[in-house]
């Protein structure tokens, strides 16, 4: 399956990477997420920040799926 990504989305991502290797950034993601969520309660992880928004765990799952 092929996914088409708009050029402006690619440009925004490249800007956020600030010249860093995307694979190195991806390798750092899991440890960074572990550190950022360490000590959070199950309720904090599963409660959306607002109606219609994702919870922390849903965002992490989305990152894993992507």
ChimeraX attribute file (.defattr): number of C-alpha atoms within 10 A of each C-alpha:
attribute: neighborCount
match mode: 1-to-1
recipient: residues
	/A:1	3
	/A:2	4
	/A:3	5
	/A:4	6
	/A:5	8
	/A:6	8
	/A:7	9
	/A:8	9
	/A:9	10
	/A:10	11
	/A:11	11
	/A:12	10
	/A:13	12
	/A:14	14
	/A:15	11
	/A:16	10
	/A:17	12
	/A:18	9
	/A:19	8
	/A:20	11
	/A:21	10
	/A:22	13
	/A:23	9
	/A:24	9
	/A:25	11
	/A:26	12
	/A:27	10
	/A:28	11
	/A:29	15
	/A:30	14
	/A:31	11
	/A:32	12
	/A:33	12
	/A:34	10
	/A:35	10
	/A:36	10
	/A:37	14
	/A:38	9
	/A:39	9
	/A:40	9
	/A:41	9
	/A:42	9
	/A:43	10
	/A:44	14
	/A:45	16
	/A:46	13
	/A:47	15
	/A:48	16
	/A:49	12
	/A:50	8
	/A:51	7
	/A:52	7
	/A:53	11
	/A:54	15
	/A:55	17
	/A:56	18
	/A:57	16
	/A:58	15
	/A:59	14
	/A:60	16
	/A:61	11
	/A:62	11
	/A:63	12
	/A:64	10
	/A:65	7
	/A:66	6
